[in-house]
């Protein structure tokens, strides 16, 4: 049996109806796609500077209005500029519409006409007066910290003002303190911590309101911690040189170690009548107007953080005639000598208070170079009996000790 397969024919009427349906569907799809491709109008770019009273308006919101309807916003930078760099200010609208601006809610005096694809530099001005501010000296300056001070002298046209400080190691600053809101004039301050020792820092006060104002540049230098072992000490010898009644007097107190500059004071007792102490220099000066012996305690404070202080009890006599000489503790210098040792290139000297030369009795133990003598200075407090010995050495070794010598000071 032979089987023949033939395609099934679709009646023409049905095919025509299907084709019409497909065309209708395609026509509807194409029409909708064409309508969706109509592009929106190009925006208008604006940029410029905002000022008030000739001063830049920093960190303020700039809002555009297109025919009175609120549009896009941007913010001014730290120079009062807007629409520069990454903060491009694009405003949408229709050709011929009026574009106005408000800065921080205040109507700007300038306006523009919208132009699709336009680029316009428009410097904005807002009415009013900027605040005024003064930079004061820094206080509490330590080795790693300080307090910055300023004074807001006028709020200008604003009801509240943001105040802060710019600071850094140069007049370019680079750092700012946390802004503070002030609704009245007056002083303000900000602490700094974590500063470098012995570094000079610059700073100035800033006030932002309707416009921005800057105080003058000021600077301060942090202190430095003293090297280990250099403790603060009053080196002035007491009693102080005497004074004479009704004769001008001047004497400078001295200290060492710690962290200069020093601050001097009298912590107890009193100076002779007519004399005062300069806190910065430590100079006691004036004209004594009363005779007698005056007892007092001098105190010195350094600039470390935390601060260190030392005190010393002292006295001073004011007399009718020339003041009595002040006796100083006597000293004695003993010259120790020895013969040259052949081939020696160096000598080592020991001085002790015992013939054993044990470590706890030695007061001098050092190389004295290729010398055959040594000047030994002994203060009054060291009176007594001393023993000394010396040995020679070369580049390879030391020789034996010499016979011991004796020093007796009574």
C-alpha positions in Angstrom: 0.0 0.0 0.0 1.4 3.4 -0.9 0.8 6.3 1.5 1.1 9.9 0.2 1.5 12.9 2.7 0.2 16.3 1.6 0.3 19.6 3.6 -2.9 20.7 5.0 -4.2 23.8 3.2 -5.5 26.7 5.3 -8.5 28.4 3.8 -7.6 31.9 2.4 -10.1 33.7 4.5 -8.6 32.3 7.7 -5.0 33.2 6.6 -6.0 36.7 5.7 -7.7 37.2 9.0 -4.6 36.0 10.8 -2.3 38.3 8.8 -4.4 41.3 9.6 -4.2 40.5 13.3 -0.4 40.1 13.2 -0.1 43.4 11.4 -2.3 45.1 13.9 -0.3 43.8 16.7 3.0 44.8 15.1 1.7 48.2 14.2 0.6 48.8 17.8 4.1 47.7 19.1 6.0 49.9 16.7 3.8 52.9 17.4 4.4 52.7 21.2 8.2 52.3 20.8 8.3 55.5 18.7 6.5 57.5 21.3 8.8 56.3 24.1 11.9 57.4 22.2 11.1 61.1 22.4 14.1 62.6 24.4 13.6 65.1 27.3 14.9 68.6 26.9 18.6 69.2 27.7 19.4 70.8 31.1 21.0 74.2 31.6 24.3 74.2 33.6 25.0 77.1 36.0 28.2 77.9 38.0 29.7 80.8 39.8 30.4 82.4 43.2 28.0 83.4 45.9 28.8 86.5 48.0 27.2 88.6 50.7 28.6 92.0 51.6 31.6 91.2 49.4 32.4 88.0 51.4 32.0 84.4 50.1 29.1 82.4 51.4 30.6 79.1 52.4 28.7 75.8 52.8 25.3 77.3 51.9 22.5 75.5 49.9 21.8 77.0 46.5 18.3 76.2 45.1 17.1 77.0 41.6 13.5 77.9 40.8 12.1 77.6 37.3 9.2 80.0 36.7 8.8 80.0 40.5 8.7 76.2 40.9 11.5 74.7 43.1 14.1 72.8 41.1 17.5 71.3 41.7 19.9 72.2 44.6 23.6 72.3 45.2 26.0 73.6 47.9 28.8 76.2 47.9 32.3 75.0 48.7 34.8 76.5 51.1 35.5 79.4 48.7 31.8 80.2 48.2 31.8 78.6 44.7 29.0 76.3 43.2 28.7 74.2 40.1 32.5 73.6 39.7 34.3 70.2 39.7 32.2 67.2 40.5 29.3 69.3 41.9 28.0 70.3 38.4 24.7 72.2 38.8 22.2 71.1 36.1 18.8 72.6 36.1 15.9 71.2 34.0 13.3 73.3 32.3 11.9 74.6 29.1 13.4 77.3 26.8 12.5 80.8 27.8 11.5 80.1 31.4 12.9 82.3 34.1 15.4 80.7 36.5 15.8 82.4 39.9 17.9 81.3 43.0 17.8 81.3 46.7 20.9 80.9 48.9 20.3 79.6 52.4 16.7 80.6 51.9 17.6 84.2 51.0 16.6 85.4 47.5 19.6 86.1 45.3 19.5 89.3 43.2 20.5 87.6 39.9 18.3 85.5 37.6 18.6 83.9 34.1 16.6 82.6 31.2 16.5 78.9 30.7 18.3 77.6 27.6 18.4 73.9 26.8 22.0 72.8 26.8 23.2 76.2 27.9 26.2 76.8 30.1 26.2 80.0 32.2 28.5 81.5 34.7 26.2 83.3 37.1 27.7 84.9 40.2 25.0 85.3 42.8 24.7 88.0 45.4 22.4 87.9 48.4 21.5 91.0 50.5 22.6 91.5 54.1 25.8 91.8 56.2 28.2 89.0 56.9 29.3 88.3 60.5 32.6 89.6 62.0 35.0 87.6 64.0 38.4 88.1 65.8 41.2 85.6 66.3 42.5 85.7 69.9 45.8 84.2 71.2 46.0 80.5 72.0 46.0 79.4 75.6 47.0 76.3 77.7 49.8 75.6 75.2 51.5 72.3 76.2 53.7 69.8 74.6 50.9 68.1 72.6 47.8 70.3 73.2 46.5 73.8 73.1 43.2 75.8 73.2 42.3 78.0 70.3 40.3 81.2 71.1 38.2 83.6 69.1 35.5 86.3 69.6 32.3 86.7 67.5 31.9 90.5 67.4 28.8 90.6 65.1 26.2 88.1 63.7 25.6 90.4 60.7 22.2 89.8 59.2 21.9 86.2 60.4 20.0 85.1 63.5 22.6 82.4 64.2 26.2 81.9 63.1 28.5 78.9 62.8 31.9 79.5 64.3 35.0 77.3 64.1 38.8 77.5 63.6 41.0 76.6 60.7 44.4 75.3 61.8 47.6 73.6 60.6 51.4 73.9 60.3 51.2 76.5 57.6 48.8 79.4 56.6 47.1 76.9 54.3 45.8 75.3 57.5 44.1 72.1 56.2 42.3 71.3 59.4 39.1 72.6 61.0 37.5 72.3 64.4 33.9 71.2 65.0 31.6 74.1 64.2 29.6 75.7 67.0 26.3 77.5 66.7 26.1 81.0 68.3 23.0 83.2 68.5 24.8 86.0 70.4 28.2 87.6 70.1 31.0 86.6 72.5 34.0 84.5 72.9 34.4 80.8 71.8 37.2 78.3 72.0 38.2 74.8 70.8 40.8 72.4 72.3 43.4 70.7 70.2 45.1 67.4 71.2 47.6 65.0 69.7 49.9 67.8 68.5 53.6 67.4 67.7 56.1 68.6 70.3 58.2 71.7 69.4 56.0 72.4 66.4 54.6 75.9 65.3 50.9 75.9 64.4 48.9 78.6 62.6 45.2 79.1 63.1 42.4 81.6 62.5 38.7 82.0 63.6 35.9 81.6 61.0 32.3 82.7 61.2 29.6 81.6 58.7 26.2 83.3 58.6 24.9 85.5 55.7 28.4 85.4 54.2 31.6 84.2 55.8 34.3 86.2 57.6 37.8 85.3 58.8 39.9 86.5 61.7 43.6 87.3 61.4 46.2 84.5 61.4 47.8 83.6 64.8 50.4 81.1 65.7 51.7 79.2 68.7 54.5 76.7 69.4 54.2 73.5 71.5 56.7 72.7 74.1 59.1 69.8 74.3 59.6 67.2 77.0 63.1 67.4 78.5 65.5 64.5 77.8 65.4 61.8 80.6 67.2 62.9 83.7 67.0 66.7 83.1 64.6 67.5 85.9 63.4 71.0 86.7 65.8 72.6 89.2 66.2 76.1 90.7 69.9 76.8 90.4 69.8 80.2 92.2 71.8 80.2 95.5 70.0 81.4 98.6 70.1 83.7 100.5 69.8 86.3 97.7 72.3 89.2 97.5 71.3 91.9 100.0 69.7 95.2 99.1 70.1 98.7 100.3 67.3 101.0 101.5 66.0 103.3 98.8 68.5 102.1 96.3 67.3 100.3 93.1 67.7 96.6 93.2 67.6 93.9 90.5 68.5 90.2 90.6 67.5 87.4 88.1 66.5 84.0 89.4 67.7 81.0 87.4 66.5 77.4 86.7 67.5 74.5 84.5 65.9 71.4 83.1 62.2 70.9 82.6 60.5 72.5 79.6 61.0 76.2 79.1 59.6 78.8 79.2 59.4 79.1 82.9 56.9 80.9 85.1 58.1 82.4 88.4 56.2 83.3 91.6 56.5 83.7 95.4 54.5 80.9 96.8 54.8 81.9 100.5 56.2 84.7 102.6 57.0 88.1 100.9 59.7 89.9 99.2 61.2 93.1 100.8 58.7 96.0 100.6 59.1 97.7 97.2 60.3 94.7 95.3 58.3 92.5 92.8 59.0 89.4 90.7 58.5 89.2 87.0 56.6 86.0 86.3 58.2 85.5 82.8 61.8 86.4 83.5 62.2 85.6 87.2 63.8 89.1 87.8 63.3 90.5 91.3 63.5 94.3 91.0 62.3 97.5 92.5 63.5 99.9 95.3 63.4 98.5 98.8 61.6 100.9 101.2 62.0 99.0 104.4 65.0 97.4 106.2 65.1 93.9 107.7 65.4 90.3 106.8 62.7 88.9 104.6 61.9 85.2 104.2 60.0 83.8 101.3 59.7 80.7 99.0 60.4 81.1 95.3 58.5 78.8 92.9 59.2 78.0 89.2 56.8 76.1 86.9 57.7 74.8 83.5 55.7 74.5 80.3 55.5 70.7 80.1 52.2 68.8 79.9 51.6 68.1 82.7 53.5 71.0 84.2 56.3 70.5 86.7 57.1 72.8 89.6 60.0 73.3 92.0 60.2 75.5 95.1 63.0 76.8 97.2 63.0 78.6 100.6 65.1 81.8 100.4 65.7 85.1 102.2 67.1 88.5 101.6 68.3 91.3 103.8 67.8 95.0 103.3 70.1 97.3 105.2 70.8 101.0 105.6 74.4 100.7 104.4 76.0 98.5 101.8 74.6 94.9 102.1 76.6 92.3 103.9 78.6 89.9 101.6 77.0 86.5 101.1 79.3 83.7 102.1 79.6 81.0 99.5 80.6 77.5 100.3 84.4 77.1 99.8 85.9 74.7 97.3 89.4 73.3 97.0 91.2 72.1 93.8 93.8 69.3 94.2 96.3 68.7 91.4 97.1 65.0 91.1 100.4 64.2 89.3 102.3 61.1 88.2 105.4 60.2 86.2 105.1 59.3 82.5 105.1 55.5 81.9 107.2 54.5 78.9 105.1 53.2 76.0 101.8 54.3 77.6 99.1 56.0 75.4 96.5 56.5 78.1 96.0 56.6 81.9 93.1 55.6 84.2 92.5 57.4 87.5 90.5 56.3 90.6 89.7 58.4 93.7 87.9 56.7 96.7 87.2 57.3 100.4 88.6 53.9 101.3 91.9 52.1 100.7 89.9 49.1 99.4 88.8 51.1 96.3 85.5 49.1 96.5 82.8 50.3 94.1 80.7 51.8 96.9 83.6 54.1 98.0 84.8 55.3 94.6 84.0 59.0 93.8 86.0 59.2 90.5 86.8 56.4 88.1 87.6 57.5 84.5 90.1 57.5 81.7 92.1 60.8 81.6 93.7 60.4 78.2 97.4 60.6 77.7 97.9 63.1 80.5 100.1 62.9 83.6 98.1 65.2 85.8 94.4 65.8 86.8 92.7 68.7 88.7 90.3 67.3 91.3 87.7 69.7 92.6 86.3 69.0 96.1 83.3 70.9 97.6 83.1 71.8 101.3 80.6 69.0 101.8 83.2 66.5 100.8 85.8 67.3 103.5 87.6 64.2 104.7 90.3 61.7 103.7 90.6 60.5 100.1 92.8 58.0 98.4 93.9 57.9 94.7 95.8 55.6 92.3 96.5 55.5 88.6 97.5 52.9 86.0 98.9 53.2 82.4 97.7 51.5 79.3 98.3 51.1 75.6 96.1 49.9 72.7 96.3 46.3 73.9 96.0 46.3 77.7 96.2 48.0 81.0 99.2 47.8 83.4 99.2 47.5 87.2 97.9 50.2 89.6 100.4 52.6 91.1 100.9 52.9 94.8 98.0 54.8 96.4 98.2 58.5 97.3 96.4 60.3 100.1 94.4 63.5 100.2 93.4 65.0 103.5 91.1 68.0 103.7 89.8 69.2 107.1 
